[in-house]
């Protein structure tokens, strides 16, 4: 019997308008009525009130979450961070400096953000941060970095793919030093501690509540969900998911814009 469910957000639980569809809200409420604990498992930091304008209606659906690709875990009023080694942060910053107009952002403890190039004004609201709270990257940031983002433009309006040489270089360097993930069709690099991943975050929460792996279900769509979906028998890839993610999932549901969450909970996992 499934006792807990973890949902990726973008392109999974959220539709193209970055909202939870009404069908999913209804389905999640029924899950909670059936005693199932619900969690988010996202690359986003835990500032969904600012990034997505979540209020009590959305937050009341969940018992906590895995954030920053596992770099931050929140449950039972606890917040736990896992930091990237400072030498990895330093190397990534130096590698990015070799490319014109390439951006790197450090997501840090207490949801602070540091940038090599500041965002355009319009993007701060979408990132969920205040312009005056963003800082320039300094060495003081290195030891408090939870996740690294590398991207062009403002990330939220990204159209430019990352240089292949940079991707190969950082993937090779990170190897066993950190978790490297290329997402959004080669447009964003996400790096976290090698002790942090969505799978590891789910495992920490699972063990805390005493659930068996067979009592956990997970949903996702992109390569930062790959390990998580590969790790549980009750794994669901969205219809719009990367083909590699679909290949390791035990179920494939409809897309995030076609009521895929509600369909999977009712017809595939049969929890409502």
N, C-alpha and C positions, 0 to 999 in steps of 0.2 A: 504494500500500500504506500502510495506517495504521501509524504508528510511535509515536504518542503520543495519549493520551486524557485529557481533563480532565472531572472530575465535580463538579457542584454537590453539596452535601451534603443539607441539609434538604429533604424531599419529593422528593428525586431518588435519591441513593445510599442515604440513610437511610430506613428505614420509619417508621411512625407511632410506634414505640417508641424512635426515635432510635438504631437499630442497623443495621449493614450486614447484610442478609439472607444466610443461608448460601449461597443460590444465587448471589448477587453475589460473595461471597468466593471461591467456587470459580471463577467466571468470571474474576475479576480475576487469580487465580493462574495460570490458563491463559494470559491475556494476557501476563503477565510471562514465562512459560515460552516464549512465542513472540517474546520480545524487545521487547515494546511497553512504553514508559515510561508510567507512570500518575501523575497529579497530581490533587489536589483543587482546586476553584475555588469558594470559599465566601465568604459575608459574615462568617463567624466569624473571630475572631483565632486565631493559631497556638498555642492552648492546648487542643488537642483531648483531651489526656490528662486535663485537669481538667474540661472541659465535657462530654465524652462518655465519659470513663473508657476512652479508647483505651490499648492496651498494644502490645507488640511485634507481636502478630498483625495488628493494623490498620495500624500504621505501616509494617510491612515490605512492605505492598502498594504503597506510593507512593514516588515519587522526589522529591517536593517538593510545592509548592502555591502557589496564589494565594489570599491571605487578605484579610479586611477589604475585600471588593469591589475588590481590586487595590491597596489601600493598603500591603500588605505582600506581598512575594514571597520564597519560600524554595526554594532548590535548591543542590545542590553545597556544602552547609554554609555558604551565604551567606544573610543576611537583609537585604533592602533595603526601606526605608520611603519612602513618598511622602506629604508632609504637606499638609493643607488650609491655605490662606492664613489668617492669624490674623484678618483682618477679616471673613472668612466665618464663622469660629467665633464671633466677638463678635456679629455680627448675628443668628445663629441663637439664641444664648443670650438676647439681648434680646427676640427675637420670642416665644420660649417663655414668658418671664416675664409676658406679657400674658394667659396662660391659667392658671386655677387647676388645681392637681394634675397639670399636664402635666410630663412628665419629659424631660430631655435627658442623655445620657451621652456622654462623650468617650473613645474608645478611642485610647490613645497609644502611643508608642514603648515597646518592651519589655513590651507587653501590660498596661500600667497603665491603670486606669479612674478617671475623675472623674465625679461626679454633681452635679446641682442638688438632687435629693432621693435619699437613700440607699434601697437596695432593702429590701424586707421580708426578714427573716432567712432564710426558706426558699429565697429565690431565688438567694442567692450561690453555692450549689453548682451550680445549673443554669447560671449564668453562667460558672462555672469560676474564680471569684475568691474570695479570702479577704475577709471583712468588714473586717478590720483593715487590709487593703491598699487598700481603696477610699478615695478622698479627695474632698473638696469641691472644686468647680470654682473655680479662681482664674485670674487673667490669666497666671500662669506656665505654665498648661496649653495656652494658645492655640497656641504655636508647635510643639508636639509632637503635635498631634492628627492621627491617621491616618483616623479615621472618626467621624462623628456619628450618633447614634441618637436619635430623638424618638418618644415612645410614652406611653401611659397604663399604669396598673397597674405591673407589674414586667416587662413585655414578654413574659415566658414564660407569663403567664396572661392575656394581653391579650384584652379583649372590647370595648373602646371605640374607635370610629373617631376619627381625628384631625379637628380642625375644618377645614372646607373653606377658610375664609379664610386659615388658617395655611398650608395646602398651596399655595394659589395665591400667597401672598406669598413663600414660600421658593423655590418653583419659578421665579417671576419674578426674584427676586434672584439666585439661583444662576446661571441662564442660562449664560453663558460663564465664570463665576467658579469653578464647582465642578460635580461630577456629582451631580444630584438624582435619587433613586429612591424611589418610593412602592410599598411592598410589603405583603404580608399583607392584601390586600383593603382597603387604605386605612388600616391601623392602625399602620404603622411608616414613618417617613421615614428613609432612609439617605443620608448625604451623604459624599462623598469628594472628593479633589482632582480637578480636571478632567484631570489627567495620569494618574489612577488609575481603572481599570475592570477588570473581569474580562477583557475582550477585550485591553486593553493588557498585562495581566499574562501572559496566554497568549502574546501576540506576543513578549514579552521572552524567555520560556522557549523558545518555538519557534525564535527566531533564535539563541539561545545554543547550542542543540543542532544547528542547521543543518537543521531540517526544513522542507519545503515546506508551504504551507497545506493542500494536498491530502492531506498525511500526518498531519493533526491531526483528531481527532474531539472533539466537546464535547457534554455533557449538561446539561440544566437544566429549570427549571419556572416561575420567577417573572420579574418584570420586570427584576431586576438581572442576569438571564441573557440578556436580549433581544439586546443588541449582540453578545455572544459567539456566540449561536446564529446570528445573522444574518451573522456574519463568516466562517463556514466551511461548506464544502459537506457535510462529514460531521457534521451537527448533528442532535441527537436531543432532542426534547421528550418529557417524561414524559406518560403518559396523563392524569395529574391536573394537568397544567400549565395556566397561564393561557391563555385562547384566543388572546391576542395573541402569546404565545410559540410556541404550536403553529403559528400562521400563518407564521412566518418559518423554522421548522425544516424541514429536508428529510426528516426521519423523525419519526414519532410512535410511541412504544412503549407498552407497558402501564404501568399505574400503579406507583408506588414500593412499593405493598403487594401487587402481583401479579407480582413477579419481573420488573419492567420492564427492569432493567439487564441481567440474564442474557439475556433474550429479545432485546434490541437487539444485544448483542455477538455473539450467535450467528446470529440470523435476519435482522437488518437490516444491520449492518456486516460480518458474516461474518468476524470476526477470530479466532474460536475454533471 
